Amino acid sequence: MLSFYQVAVILLLAVSPSICSPNSTATSAPECAELCLASLLSNSSCSTFAAEIFKCGKDTCTPKELLQTINLASVKCDAAVRNQGEAYSTMSIAFISITSIFVGLRFLERLLFGSGFYVDDYMILFSFLVGIPSTVINIHGLTPNGLGRDVWMVPFDQITRFLKFLYINEVLYFTEVFTVKLCILIFYLRIFPGTAIRRLIWGTIFATVISLIVFDLVTIFQCRPIRHYWEGWDGLHQGECISVNFLTWANAAVSILLDFWMLALPLSQVIHLRLHWKKKAWVFLMFGVGSFVTAVSVLRLRFLVKFGNTVNPTWDVYDTAYWSAVELNVAVCCACMPNIRLLLVNLFPKHMGSSTRSGDRDSRTGAKNGLDLRDPTHTIIRSRGFDLGCCRHNGSQLSTVELVETGRIDAISKHSVSSDLNR
């Protein structure tokens, strides 16, 4: 099994940091790599010393011996000592702080002006709580144990600790990325009353829940035994793991497809709305942030390419870890934006172009959209305490004309509208 790990130092550690010990007392290369080091120095190929030594010694040296040799070569080649750990920690602190503000404002709006808490509120709270230990691990687990440093510059005794932290963070990542999507989808259910769109939303929720369960289970049990994830790097422990590339690429593909689909769902409804320009600006801002999250997911693919062919995983995985943290935090902020707008509307109605007088607002909205509220097929609806919509309904069919803020106002029930909203 040693030969497997000699090759797996690339694959297995592509999601983990480092191995080589800079404080090693060795002043000469291990016997298995002496010729490799001598050939490297004689050919003056210091610019590619890591790849050259790995290529030369992968069949004769253990992972520790390989990285010890690369570490020695880096000293002889006077290679720069690189460390991006501080930047990663700073980013993590900044983003969790911003996300905390967004989540706090969301719940402040619910407490002051909302009509109670809904399932999507609890879902976003759960996602946020999942992100807190993930951030703590980023700062106090991954960074101190090698993330953002060259793999051959990290002491051996930090490897196991790093892999344990990374294992936990993988599970947290897959959990948070899908629960944020569920929060947004449940929010869609509250604001879109049409039967057809609700069926599509429910189908997407089902697909997201299945994805969450599958990826969490596969991540938890990706190695047999489980502890092999953090013990097997040295080639001295028996066990096996599934392909890291398969897991990360499969998740990226599913997540990106869901992102595009979730952008298309509301666009199919919003395109028919006739909104004031201020409301349009906010809608476009929310879709812009959502599109940014999708763009970040696509950007991660560029860095995932490195996973299967790197000899310096600790350094190369940095970009993937960085943008994964950005993706999750911005996604949570995006899910909170509708509530933040409602908070601003209630606090600054003049500046946000809204009125707190529901009677006047109802008449203005109906008149503007050509709706006669005395007509039984024209209805002003308030979708579960969140948004006011002007709808035309014919039997069980509903078409949303405009969404306006409500606050603490009970829903109006007419004909099929009540049954559609309460499903």
C-alpha positions as CSV (number, residue, x, y, z in Angstrom):
1,M,0.0,0.0,0.0
2,L,3.0,2.3,0.2
3,S,3.0,3.0,-3.5
4,F,-0.6,4.1,-3.3
5,Y,0.2,6.8,-0.7
6,Q,3.3,7.9,-2.6
7,V,0.9,8.8,-5.4
8,A,-1.9,9.8,-3.0
9,V,0.2,12.6,-1.5
10,I,-1.1,14.5,-4.4
11,L,-4.7,13.3,-4.4
12,L,-5.5,12.9,-0.8
13,L,-3.7,16.0,0.4
14,A,-5.3,18.1,-2.3
15,V,-7.9,18.9,0.3
16,S,-5.5,19.2,3.1
17,P,-2.3,20.9,4.1
18,S,1.1,19.9,4.8
19,I,3.7,17.6,5.7
20,C,7.3,18.7,5.7
21,S,9.0,19.8,8.8
22,P,11.0,23.1,8.6
23,N,12.5,22.4,12.1
24,S,13.8,19.1,11.1
25,T,17.4,18.5,12.1
26,A,18.2,16.6,8.9
27,T,20.9,18.3,6.8
28,S,21.0,15.7,4.0
29,A,18.4,14.1,1.9
30,P,16.9,10.7,2.8
31,E,18.8,7.9,1.1
32,C,15.9,7.3,-1.3
33,A,16.1,10.8,-2.7
34,E,19.9,11.6,-2.6
35,L,20.3,11.1,-6.3
36,C,17.2,13.2,-7.0
37,L,18.5,16.1,-5.0
38,A,22.0,15.9,-6.5
39,S,20.5,15.9,-10.0
40,L,18.3,18.9,-9.2
41,L,21.2,21.0,-7.8
42,S,23.6,20.1,-10.6
43,N,21.1,21.0,-13.3
44,S,20.2,24.3,-11.5
45,S,16.5,23.7,-11.9
46,C,15.5,25.4,-8.6
47,S,12.5,27.1,-10.2
48,T,10.7,23.7,-10.4
49,F,12.4,21.9,-7.5
50,A,9.3,20.5,-5.9
51,A,7.9,19.0,-9.1
52,E,11.3,17.6,-10.1
53,I,11.9,15.9,-6.8
54,F,8.4,14.5,-6.6
55,K,8.6,13.1,-10.1
56,C,12.0,11.6,-9.3
57,G,11.3,10.1,-5.9
58,K,7.6,9.2,-5.8
59,D,8.3,5.5,-6.5
60,T,11.1,5.1,-4.0
61,C,10.3,7.4,-1.1
62,T,7.5,7.7,1.5
63,P,5.4,10.9,1.6
64,K,7.4,12.1,4.6
65,E,10.7,11.4,2.9
66,L,9.6,13.2,-0.3
67,L,8.6,16.3,1.6
68,Q,11.6,16.3,3.7
69,T,13.7,16.3,0.5
70,I,11.7,19.1,-1.0
71,N,12.1,21.1,2.2
72,L,15.9,20.6,2.0
73,A,15.9,21.6,-1.6
74,S,13.9,24.8,-0.9
75,V,16.6,25.7,1.6
76,K,19.5,25.0,-0.8
77,C,17.7,26.9,-3.5
78,D,17.0,29.8,-1.2
79,A,13.3,29.7,-2.0
80,A,11.0,32.3,-0.5
81,V,8.9,31.3,2.5
82,R,5.3,32.0,1.6
83,N,2.4,32.3,4.0
84,Q,-1.1,33.6,3.2
85,G,-2.6,32.4,6.4
86,E,-3.1,35.9,7.9
87,A,-5.0,37.1,4.9
88,Y,-7.3,34.1,5.1
89,S,-8.0,34.7,8.7
90,T,-8.7,38.4,8.1
91,M,-11.1,37.6,5.3
92,S,-12.9,35.1,7.5
93,I,-13.4,37.6,10.3
94,A,-14.5,40.4,8.0
95,F,-17.1,38.2,6.2
96,I,-18.6,36.6,9.3
97,S,-18.9,40.1,10.8
98,I,-20.8,41.4,7.8
99,T,-23.0,38.3,7.7
100,S,-23.8,38.7,11.4
101,I,-25.0,42.2,10.7
102,F,-27.2,41.1,7.8
103,V,-28.8,38.2,9.9
104,G,-29.3,40.5,12.8
105,L,-31.1,43.1,10.7
106,R,-33.3,40.4,9.2
107,F,-34.5,39.3,12.6
108,L,-34.8,42.9,13.8
109,E,-37.2,43.5,11.0
110,R,-39.1,40.4,11.9
111,L,-39.4,41.4,15.6
112,L,-40.4,45.1,14.9
113,F,-42.5,44.9,11.8
114,G,-43.0,41.3,10.7
115,S,-46.0,39.0,11.3
116,G,-44.0,36.4,13.1
117,F,-41.2,34.0,12.2
118,Y,-41.4,31.6,9.3
119,V,-39.6,28.5,8.2
120,D,-37.1,30.4,6.1
121,D,-36.2,32.5,9.1
122,Y,-35.3,29.4,11.1
123,M,-33.5,28.0,8.1
124,I,-31.3,31.0,7.6
125,L,-30.5,31.1,11.4
126,F,-29.5,27.4,11.1
127,S,-27.2,28.2,8.2
128,F,-25.7,31.1,10.0
129,L,-25.0,29.0,13.1
130,V,-23.3,26.4,10.9
131,G,-21.1,29.1,9.5
132,I,-19.8,30.2,12.9
133,P,-17.9,27.0,13.8
134,S,-16.7,26.9,10.2
135,T,-15.2,30.4,10.6
136,V,-13.6,29.4,14.0
137,I,-12.0,26.4,12.3
138,N,-10.8,28.6,9.5
139,I,-9.0,31.0,11.9
140,H,-7.9,28.6,14.7
141,G,-7.7,25.3,12.9
142,L,-6.7,25.5,9.3
143,T,-4.6,28.6,9.2
144,P,-2.3,27.7,12.2
145,N,-1.8,24.2,10.8
146,G,-0.6,25.1,7.3
147,L,-3.3,26.6,5.0
148,G,-1.7,29.1,2.7
149,R,1.9,27.7,3.2
150,D,4.0,25.5,1.1
151,V,3.3,21.8,2.0
152,W,7.0,21.1,2.7
153,M,7.3,23.9,5.2
154,V,4.7,22.6,7.7
155,P,5.8,20.4,10.6
156,F,4.7,16.8,10.4
157,D,2.9,16.9,13.7
158,Q,0.4,19.4,12.4
159,I,-0.8,17.2,9.6
160,T,-3.2,15.1,11.5
161,R,-4.7,18.2,13.3
162,F,-5.2,20.0,10.0
163,L,-6.9,17.0,8.4
164,K,-9.3,16.7,11.3
165,F,-10.3,20.3,11.0
166,L,-10.6,20.1,7.2
167,Y,-12.8,17.0,7.5
168,I,-15.2,18.9,9.8
169,N,-15.2,22.0,7.6
170,E,-16.1,19.9,4.5
171,V,-19.2,18.6,6.2
172,L,-20.1,22.1,7.4
173,Y,-19.6,23.5,3.9
174,F,-21.9,21.1,2.2
175,T,-24.5,21.6,5.0
176,E,-24.5,25.4,4.8
177,V,-24.4,25.7,1.0
178,F,-27.6,23.6,0.6
179,T,-29.5,25.0,3.7
180,V,-29.1,28.6,2.3
181,K,-30.6,27.4,-0.9
182,L,-33.5,25.9,1.0
183,C,-34.0,29.2,2.9
184,I,-34.4,31.0,-0.4
185,L,-36.7,28.4,-1.9
186,I,-39.0,28.5,1.1
187,F,-39.1,32.3,0.8
188,Y,-40.2,31.8,-2.9
189,L,-43.1,29.7,-1.6
190,R,-44.3,32.6,0.5
191,I,-44.2,35.3,-2.2
192,F,-45.3,33.3,-5.4
193,P,-48.9,32.1,-5.1
194,G,-49.3,30.6,-8.5
195,T,-49.9,26.9,-8.7
196,A,-47.5,26.1,-11.5
197,I,-44.5,28.0,-10.0
198,R,-45.2,26.5,-6.5
199,R,-44.9,23.0,-8.0
200,L,-41.6,23.9,-9.5
201,I,-40.4,25.3,-6.2
202,W,-41.4,22.2,-4.3
203,G,-39.6,20.1,-6.9
204,T,-36.5,22.1,-6.4
205,I,-36.8,21.9,-2.6
206,F,-37.0,18.1,-2.9
207,A,-33.9,18.0,-5.1
208,T,-32.0,20.3,-2.7
209,V,-32.9,18.2,0.3
210,I,-31.7,15.0,-1.5
211,S,-28.5,16.7,-2.5
212,L,-27.9,17.9,1.1
213,I,-28.4,14.4,2.5
214,V,-26.3,12.6,-0.2
215,F,-23.3,15.0,-0.1
216,D,-23.3,15.1,3.7
217,L,-23.3,11.3,4.0
218,V,-20.7,10.8,1.2
219,T,-18.5,13.4,2.9
220,I,-18.8,11.8,6.3
221,F,-18.1,8.3,5.0
222,Q,-15.7,9.1,2.2
223,C,-13.0,7.1,4.0
224,R,-13.0,3.7,5.5
225,P,-12.4,3.8,8.4
226,I,-13.4,7.4,8.8
227,R,-10.3,8.3,10.8
228,H,-8.2,7.3,7.7
229,Y,-9.1,10.8,6.4
230,W,-6.6,12.3,8.9
231,E,-4.4,9.4,9.6
232,G,-3.7,7.9,6.2
233,W,-1.5,10.7,4.8
234,D,1.7,9.1,6.0
235,G,1.2,5.8,4.3
236,L,1.5,3.9,7.5
237,H,-2.2,3.3,8.2
238,Q,-4.5,0.9,6.4
239,G,-7.7,2.2,4.7
240,E,-9.1,3.8,1.6
241,C,-10.9,7.0,0.5
242,I,-13.0,7.9,-2.5
243,S,-11.6,10.3,-5.1
244,V,-11.4,13.8,-3.7
245,N,-11.9,15.2,-7.2
246,F,-15.1,13.2,-7.7
247,L,-16.7,14.6,-4.5
248,T,-15.7,18.2,-5.1
249,W,-16.6,18.3,-8.8
250,A,-19.9,16.6,-8.2
251,N,-20.9,19.1,-5.5
252,A,-19.8,22.0,-7.7
253,A,-21.8,20.8,-10.6
254,V,-25.0,20.2,-8.6
255,S,-24.7,23.5,-6.7
256,I,-24.1,25.6,-9.8
257,L,-27.1,24.0,-11.7
258,L,-29.3,24.7,-8.7
259,D,-28.0,28.3,-8.5
260,F,-28.9,29.0,-12.2
261,W,-32.3,27.3,-11.8
262,M,-33.1,29.3,-8.6
263,L,-32.3,32.6,-10.5
264,A,-34.5,31.5,-13.3
265,L,-37.5,30.7,-11.1
266,P,-38.2,34.2,-9.7
267,L,-37.2,35.9,-13.0
268,S,-40.1,34.1,-14.7
269,Q,-42.4,35.9,-12.3
270,V,-40.7,39.2,-11.8
271,I,-40.5,39.9,-15.5
272,H,-44.3,40.5,-15.5
273,L,-44.2,42.9,-12.6
274,R,-44.8,46.6,-13.0
275,L,-42.8,48.2,-10.2
276,H,-41.7,51.7,-9.1
277,W,-38.1,52.3,-10.2
278,K,-36.9,52.2,-6.6
279,K,-38.4,48.7,-6.2
280,K,-36.9,47.7,-9.5
281,A,-33.5,48.9,-8.3
282,W,-33.7,46.8,-5.2
283,V,-34.9,43.7,-7.1
284,F,-32.0,44.1,-9.5
285,L,-29.6,44.5,-6.6
286,M,-30.8,41.3,-5.0
287,F,-30.5,39.4,-8.3
288,G,-27.1,41.0,-8.8
289,V,-25.9,39.6,-5.4
290,G,-27.4,36.2,-6.3
291,S,-25.6,36.2,-9.6
292,F,-22.4,37.1,-7.8
293,V,-22.8,34.0,-5.6
294,T,-23.3,31.9,-8.7
295,A,-20.2,33.5,-10.3
296,V,-18.1,32.7,-7.3
297,S,-19.3,29.1,-7.5
298,V,-18.1,29.0,-11.1
299,L,-14.9,30.7,-10.2
300,R,-14.1,27.9,-7.7
301,L,-14.1,25.5,-10.7
302,R,-10.9,27.1,-11.9
303,F,-9.1,26.3,-8.6
304,L,-10.7,22.8,-8.3
305,V,-8.8,21.9,-11.5
306,K,-5.6,22.0,-9.4
307,F,-6.8,19.3,-7.0
308,G,-5.7,16.3,-8.9
309,N,-2.3,17.4,-10.2
310,T,-0.6,19.4,-7.5
311,V,2.6,18.6,-5.6
312,N,1.9,21.6,-3.3
313,P,-1.7,21.1,-2.0
314,T,-1.4,23.3,1.1
315,W,-0.7,26.3,-1.1
316,D,-2.9,25.4,-4.1
317,V,-6.0,24.6,-2.0
318,Y,-5.9,28.1,-0.5
319,D,-7.9,29.7,-3.3
320,T,-10.6,27.1,-3.2
321,A,-10.9,27.6,0.6
322,Y,-10.9,31.4,0.3
323,W,-13.7,31.6,-2.3
324,S,-15.7,28.9,-0.6
325,A,-15.9,31.1,2.5
326,V,-16.8,34.1,0.4
327,E,-19.5,32.1,-1.4
328,L,-21.2,31.0,1.8
329,N,-21.2,34.3,3.5
330,V,-22.5,36.3,0.5
331,A,-25.2,33.7,0.0
332,V,-26.5,34.2,3.6
333,C,-26.4,38.0,3.1
334,C,-28.3,37.7,-0.2
335,A,-31.0,35.6,1.6
336,C,-31.5,38.4,4.1
337,M,-31.8,41.3,1.7
338,P,-35.6,41.2,1.2
339,N,-36.1,41.6,5.0
340,I,-33.5,44.4,5.2
341,R,-35.4,46.3,2.5
342,L,-38.6,45.9,4.5
343,L,-36.8,47.2,7.6
344,L,-35.6,50.3,5.6
345,V,-39.1,50.9,4.2
346,N,-40.6,50.9,7.6
347,L,-37.9,53.1,9.2
348,F,-37.6,55.5,6.2
349,P,-40.8,55.3,4.2
350,K,-40.3,58.6,2.4
351,H,-36.8,57.8,1.2
352,M,-37.8,54.2,0.2
353,G,-40.9,55.3,-1.6
354,S,-43.4,53.4,0.6
355,S,-46.3,54.2,2.7
356,T,-47.2,52.6,6.0
357,R,-50.9,53.3,5.4
358,S,-52.2,50.1,3.9
359,G,-55.5,51.5,2.7
360,D,-53.9,54.2,0.6
361,R,-51.3,51.7,-0.7
362,D,-54.0,49.2,-1.7
363,S,-55.9,51.8,-3.7
364,R,-52.8,53.2,-5.4
365,T,-51.5,49.8,-6.3
366,G,-54.8,48.6,-7.7
367,A,-55.3,51.8,-9.7
368,K,-51.8,51.8,-11.1
369,N,-52.1,48.3,-12.4
370,G,-55.6,48.7,-13.8
371,L,-57.2,46.5,-11.1
372,D,-60.7,47.1,-9.9
373,L,-60.8,45.8,-6.4
374,R,-64.5,45.5,-6.6
375,D,-64.1,43.0,-9.3
376,P,-64.1,39.5,-7.7
377,T,-61.3,38.4,-10.1
378,H,-59.0,41.1,-8.9
379,T,-57.5,40.7,-5.5
380,I,-54.9,42.4,-3.3
381,I,-53.1,39.6,-1.5
382,R,-50.6,39.6,1.4
383,S,-48.4,36.6,1.1
384,R,-48.0,35.2,4.7
385,G,-47.1,38.5,6.3
386,F,-44.3,39.4,3.9
387,D,-45.4,41.0,0.6
388,L,-48.5,42.5,-0.9
389,G,-49.3,41.4,-4.4
390,C,-52.0,42.5,-6.8
391,C,-53.3,39.3,-8.4
392,R,-55.8,38.4,-11.0
393,H,-57.2,35.0,-10.4
394,N,-59.4,32.8,-12.5
395,G,-60.4,29.6,-10.7
396,S,-57.3,28.1,-9.3
397,Q,-54.9,30.2,-11.5
398,L,-53.1,33.3,-10.1
399,S,-50.9,35.8,-11.8
400,T,-48.9,38.3,-9.7
401,V,-48.9,41.8,-10.9
402,E,-46.9,43.7,-8.2
403,L,-45.3,43.0,-4.9
404,V,-45.4,45.7,-2.2
405,E,-44.4,45.6,1.5
406,T,-47.1,45.0,4.1
407,G,-45.8,44.6,7.7
408,R,-48.2,43.3,10.3
409,I,-51.3,42.8,8.2
410,D,-53.4,39.7,7.9
411,A,-53.8,38.0,4.6
412,I,-56.9,38.8,2.5
413,S,-58.7,35.7,1.3
414,K,-60.8,35.6,-1.8
415,H,-62.0,32.6,-3.7
416,S,-59.0,30.4,-4.5
417,V,-56.4,32.9,-3.2
418,S,-56.7,31.7,0.4
419,S,-56.3,28.1,-0.5
420,D,-53.2,28.8,-2.6
421,L,-51.5,30.9,0.0
422,N,-52.2,28.6,2.9
423,R,-50.9,25.4,1.1
